[in-house]
Amino acid sequence: MKLLVSVADTAEAKAAIEGGADIIDAKDPTTGALGRVSLSMLQAIRETVASSIPLSAALGDVRFPEAVSPQFDGIDVPLSFVKLGLHGFDAGSCARSIAAGVARASRLPGEPGLVVVGFADMQKTGGLNLAQIADLAVREGADGFLVDTARKASGSLFDYCTTGDLRAIRSNLPAAFTFAVAGSLRVEDIAAAIETDAHVMGVRGAACESGRASRVSSAAVARLVETLAQTKLNRRAGPPAGRAVSARAP
């Protein structure tokens, strides 16, 4: 699993790179879960991040298909992928929105992939659930699906989904389709994030000095990178030799 760190400017991008982030994500945390940075800032971040490091950009979230196209206006720098959030409208509208996003992304410099974002804390009775949005993302030609939260002050992703819920979504996606998790995830959530079988874990607040409204810190990012690496190593190693793992207490 790779670590994505969302940054608001070039100084934060440098800190995230210094800390060892795998993916840099341009996002304005003051304007929502998928707040879009200014075009000039996106250009500056692009110039800061080496081409060998994937760079993504958050494009905001939409509630109607016709709102998709304007989110792409003015982007003229090469990106690895772009993220577009979808709220719980009906299947037809959701499919048209994803198709429009795929078409617009293909015309951007570098032809970045489109990552569709579903919000775990915004699921409504009668609306599309996360698994249905993921299925539509695959069907309409998107390149990835991210499960996130819209209200960052209302708890983490795991307050709304279990690892089993998320692993079930992942298991129904094509092998080459990117699956990512985010949503106020902390260092303590790394083991659970790995258990979802996600390809990418996205963070903002956990990479900052004191919460998502503060500044990204290279030390905080390095701690995440180190914990992620150690947790993956421990998982591969399994239980100590000679000891069985049981779901029941002895």
C-alpha positions as CSV (number, residue, x, y, z in Angstrom):
1,M,0.0,0.0,0.0
2,K,1.3,3.5,-0.9
3,L,1.0,6.6,1.1
4,L,-0.6,9.7,-0.5
5,V,-0.2,13.0,1.3
6,S,-2.4,16.0,0.4
7,V,-0.6,19.3,0.3
8,A,-1.8,22.9,-0.1
9,D,1.3,24.6,-1.4
10,T,4.9,24.1,-2.5
11,A,6.4,24.2,1.0
12,E,4.1,21.4,2.1
13,A,4.9,19.4,-1.1
14,K,8.6,19.6,-0.2
15,A,7.9,18.5,3.4
16,A,5.9,15.5,2.1
17,I,8.6,14.5,-0.3
18,E,11.3,14.8,2.4
19,G,9.2,12.7,4.7
20,G,9.0,9.9,2.0
21,A,5.4,10.2,0.7
22,D,4.8,8.0,-2.3
23,I,2.2,10.2,-3.9
24,I,1.6,14.0,-3.7
25,D,-1.9,15.3,-3.9
26,A,-2.7,19.0,-4.5
27,K,-5.7,20.0,-2.4
28,D,-7.0,23.0,-0.5
29,P,-8.2,21.8,2.9
30,T,-9.9,25.0,3.7
31,T,-12.5,24.5,1.0
32,G,-13.8,21.0,1.6
33,A,-12.8,17.4,1.5
34,L,-11.7,17.7,-2.1
35,G,-11.0,21.4,-2.3
36,R,-9.2,22.5,-5.5
37,V,-6.1,24.6,-5.3
38,S,-5.7,27.6,-7.6
39,L,-4.4,26.9,-11.1
40,S,-1.3,29.0,-10.3
41,M,-0.6,26.9,-7.1
42,L,-1.2,23.7,-9.0
43,Q,1.4,24.9,-11.5
44,A,3.9,25.7,-8.7
45,I,3.3,22.3,-7.1
46,R,3.9,20.6,-10.4
47,E,7.2,22.4,-10.8
48,T,8.2,21.3,-7.2
49,V,7.3,17.6,-7.6
50,A,9.7,15.6,-9.7
51,S,8.1,13.8,-12.6
52,S,9.2,10.5,-11.0
53,I,6.7,11.1,-8.1
54,P,3.0,10.7,-8.9
55,L,1.1,14.0,-8.6
56,S,-2.7,14.1,-8.2
57,A,-5.2,16.9,-7.9
58,A,-8.5,17.1,-6.1
59,L,-11.2,18.7,-8.3
60,G,-14.0,19.1,-5.8
61,D,-17.2,17.2,-5.6
62,V,-20.4,17.5,-7.7
63,R,-24.1,16.8,-7.2
64,F,-25.3,17.0,-10.8
65,P,-23.8,15.6,-14.1
66,E,-23.6,19.1,-15.7
67,A,-21.3,20.3,-12.9
68,V,-18.6,17.9,-13.9
69,S,-17.0,19.6,-16.9
70,P,-16.3,23.0,-15.2
71,Q,-14.1,21.2,-12.5
72,F,-11.5,20.5,-15.2
73,D,-11.4,24.0,-16.7
74,G,-8.0,25.6,-16.9
75,I,-5.8,22.7,-15.9
76,D,-2.8,22.7,-18.2
77,V,-0.1,20.8,-16.3
78,P,0.5,17.0,-16.5
79,L,-0.9,15.0,-13.6
80,S,-0.9,11.3,-12.8
81,F,-4.6,11.3,-11.8
82,V,-7.4,13.6,-10.8
83,K,-10.0,13.0,-8.0
84,L,-13.7,13.9,-8.4
85,G,-16.2,13.4,-5.7
86,L,-19.7,12.2,-6.3
87,H,-22.7,12.5,-4.0
88,G,-25.5,10.0,-3.9
89,F,-27.6,10.7,-6.9
90,D,-29.3,8.1,-9.0
91,A,-27.5,5.5,-11.1
92,G,-28.1,7.2,-14.4
93,S,-26.8,10.6,-13.2
94,C,-23.9,9.0,-11.5
95,A,-22.9,7.0,-14.7
96,R,-23.2,10.2,-16.8
97,S,-21.0,12.1,-14.4
98,I,-18.3,9.5,-14.4
99,A,-18.4,9.2,-18.2
100,A,-18.1,13.0,-18.4
101,G,-15.1,13.0,-16.0
102,V,-13.4,10.3,-17.9
103,A,-13.8,12.2,-21.2
104,R,-12.5,15.4,-19.7
105,A,-9.5,13.8,-18.0
106,S,-8.5,12.2,-21.2
107,R,-8.1,15.7,-22.8
108,L,-5.9,17.0,-20.0
109,P,-2.1,17.2,-20.3
110,G,-0.6,13.7,-19.6
111,E,-4.1,12.2,-19.8
112,P,-4.4,11.6,-16.1
113,G,-6.6,8.8,-14.8
114,L,-9.9,9.6,-13.1
115,V,-10.4,8.5,-9.5
116,V,-14.0,8.6,-8.5
117,V,-14.6,9.5,-4.8
118,G,-17.5,8.1,-2.8
119,F,-18.2,9.6,0.7
120,A,-18.8,7.0,3.4
121,D,-20.5,9.5,5.7
122,M,-22.9,10.8,3.1
123,Q,-24.7,7.6,2.2
124,K,-28.4,8.2,2.2
125,T,-31.3,5.7,2.4
126,G,-32.5,5.1,-1.1
127,G,-29.3,6.5,-2.7
128,L,-26.4,4.6,-4.3
129,N,-24.1,2.9,-1.8
130,L,-20.4,2.8,-2.1
131,A,-20.2,-0.6,-3.8
132,Q,-22.7,0.6,-6.5
133,I,-20.7,3.8,-7.1
134,A,-17.5,1.7,-7.4
135,D,-19.2,-0.7,-9.9
136,L,-20.3,2.3,-12.0
137,A,-16.8,3.7,-11.9
138,V,-15.5,0.5,-13.4
139,R,-18.2,0.3,-16.0
140,E,-17.8,3.9,-17.2
141,G,-14.0,3.7,-17.6
142,A,-12.6,5.4,-14.5
143,D,-9.2,4.3,-13.3
144,G,-9.8,4.2,-9.6
145,F,-12.2,4.5,-6.6
146,L,-11.5,6.3,-3.4
147,V,-13.6,5.8,-0.3
148,D,-13.4,9.1,1.8
149,T,-15.3,11.1,4.2
150,A,-16.8,14.6,3.5
151,R,-17.1,15.8,7.1
152,K,-13.6,15.7,8.5
153,A,-14.6,16.7,12.0
154,S,-17.1,13.8,12.3
155,G,-14.7,10.9,12.8
156,S,-12.6,8.7,10.7
157,L,-13.5,6.5,7.8
158,F,-13.7,3.5,10.2
159,D,-16.5,5.2,12.1
160,Y,-18.6,4.6,9.0
161,C,-17.1,1.4,7.4
162,T,-15.6,-1.7,8.7
163,T,-12.5,-3.3,7.1
164,G,-14.8,-6.0,5.9
165,D,-17.0,-3.6,4.1
166,L,-14.1,-2.0,2.3
167,R,-12.4,-5.3,1.5
168,A,-15.7,-6.5,0.0
169,I,-15.7,-3.5,-2.3
170,R,-12.1,-4.1,-3.2
171,S,-12.7,-7.8,-4.0
172,N,-15.2,-6.9,-6.7
173,L,-12.9,-4.5,-8.6
174,P,-10.7,-5.6,-11.5
175,A,-7.1,-6.3,-10.4
176,A,-5.7,-3.3,-12.3
177,F,-8.3,-0.9,-10.9
178,T,-6.9,1.3,-8.1
179,F,-8.7,1.2,-4.8
180,A,-7.9,3.8,-2.1
181,V,-9.0,4.8,1.3
182,A,-8.9,8.1,3.2
183,G,-11.0,10.1,5.6
184,S,-9.3,11.5,8.8
185,L,-7.1,8.4,9.0
186,R,-4.4,8.4,11.7
187,V,-1.2,6.5,12.4
188,E,-3.3,4.2,14.5
189,D,-5.5,3.4,11.5
190,I,-2.7,2.1,9.3
191,A,-3.1,-1.6,10.2
192,A,-6.9,-1.4,9.5
193,A,-6.2,0.4,6.2
194,I,-3.8,-2.4,5.2
195,E,-6.5,-4.9,6.0
196,T,-8.8,-3.4,3.4
197,D,-6.4,-4.5,0.7
198,A,-6.4,-0.9,-0.6
199,H,-3.6,0.2,-3.0
200,V,-3.4,3.7,-1.5
201,M,-4.0,5.3,1.9
202,G,-4.6,9.0,1.7
203,V,-3.9,11.4,4.6
204,R,-3.9,15.1,5.4
205,G,-4.3,15.7,9.1
206,A,-2.0,12.8,10.2
207,A,0.7,14.3,8.0
208,C,0.4,17.7,9.7
209,E,1.9,19.3,12.8
210,S,-1.4,19.5,14.7
211,G,-4.4,18.6,12.5
212,R,-5.4,19.1,8.9
213,A,-5.7,22.9,9.3
214,S,-2.0,23.2,10.3
215,R,1.1,22.5,8.1
216,V,2.3,19.3,6.6
217,S,5.4,18.2,8.5
218,S,8.2,16.0,7.1
219,A,8.6,14.4,10.6
220,A,4.9,13.5,10.7
221,V,5.1,12.1,7.1
222,A,8.2,10.1,8.0
223,R,6.4,8.6,11.0
224,L,3.6,7.5,8.8
225,V,6.0,6.0,6.2
226,E,7.9,4.2,8.9
227,T,4.8,2.8,10.6
228,L,3.3,1.7,7.3
229,A,6.5,-0.1,6.3
230,Q,6.8,-1.8,9.7
231,T,3.1,-2.8,9.7
232,K,3.4,-4.4,6.3
233,L,6.5,-6.2,7.3
234,N,4.8,-7.6,10.4
235,R,1.8,-8.7,8.4
236,R,4.0,-10.6,5.9
237,A,5.9,-12.2,8.8
238,G,2.7,-13.5,10.4
239,P,2.5,-15.0,13.9
240,P,5.6,-16.2,15.6
241,A,6.6,-19.8,14.7
242,G,4.8,-22.4,16.8
243,R,1.9,-20.2,17.8
244,A,-1.5,-20.5,16.3
245,V,-3.8,-17.6,15.8
246,S,-7.3,-18.1,17.2
247,A,-10.4,-15.8,17.1
248,R,-11.3,-17.2,20.5
249,A,-9.8,-16.3,23.9
250,P,-7.8,-19.1,25.5
